[in-house]
Structure formats: structure tokens, C-alpha cells
Amino acid sequence: MKTIEISLTIHLPDGVELASPVVKTTEHPAEGIPDVDPVDRFWREIGPMAKELFRAAALIETTTGPGYTFEDIAFKMGVDHSSVLAFNRNAGRTSTWWERTTGTPPPIRLEELDYVYDDSGAKRMRVKLVPELAERILDLPYAEQVTDDDMTHKTDNELLNDDQTGDGVRP
């Protein structure tokens, strides 16, 4: 864990010196803070669609075990394949920040398992969550508690079309 000290001193032409107090900060977002769990901290940092992506993966993994494709996750979420890839890219941005800040891999991530060929002959990567993470993800707080029965969600456009007030706020 690195500690950064920042101070600023301004020398004015009339000989007056202005100095700021020393500011200390730690680069690591979770270590050094008592009782902060890296999984909880990372979960707070990712967006809602990345949370849904990891929840869908956790639901699949707790029922069928590790080893599923992004197509399987898309089916579970009720969205298309390209949307799941976009959600994963967004989670990857937070993962990059985490790695740069902590020097460790993100605590919540999909790992490459192997490759399989689907019915059309296309090669698909199978992924899995970090070991022992699926059950933990299902226990993490979330605004909409997603269950196996209600994984289908409307698109942003469908939600906005359902907006009866016209104020652009999702119902």
C-alpha cells in the first residue's frame, strides 16, 4: 500500500509564502480501511448492468457449475449477446482501475475456462467466476433482488416508453 503526501507552497513576489497543509492519501481502495472487504468494495464500484451480468453468471454457476458461455449469460438475462459483451467491457473498466490501484486482480471477475464449439460450428469461450464467489454474489445487496425466475428485464428504451409522466425517470 502506497501513501502519497501532497503539499503546496506558493512564493509571492513580495516575499510572502503561502503553504497548504500536507494531505495524505492511500492509493488502495480497500486495504488499510478497517472492516472493508474487497468483494464488497468492488461490488459498490461496478454499475447495475455489470451486477446483473455477475448475478446471472452466479445463478448459472450455482445450478449447473462452472463453464458457460456469454450466450448462456445473455439467455439467462434475457438480453442479446452483444449487450452482455458490453456489460463485461464496462466491468472491465472498473477491473482495470482496481488492478492499477491495488496491484491485485479484481475480486469479482469472469475467468476463461476453455473453448467449445456451438451447434453452428462457432468457437465460444467458456467462463467461470472466481472460485467460491457465486454464492457470495447472490448474497450481495442489490436494488432489485434478481432471482432465477425474474431475470428478464426491459431495455432502457422500453423502460422510458413505459414512463407515463414524461419526465424521463424510469418507473
Secondary structure, DSSP 8 states (H G I E B T S, - for coil): --EEEE--EEE-TTS-EEE---EEEES-SSTTSTT--HHHHHHHHS-HHHHHHHHHHHHHHHHH-S-B-HHHHHHHHTS-HHHHHHHHHHHHHHHHHHHHHHSS--SS-EEEEEEEE-TTS-EEEEEEESTT-HHHHHHS--SS---GGG-----HHHHHHT-SSSSS---
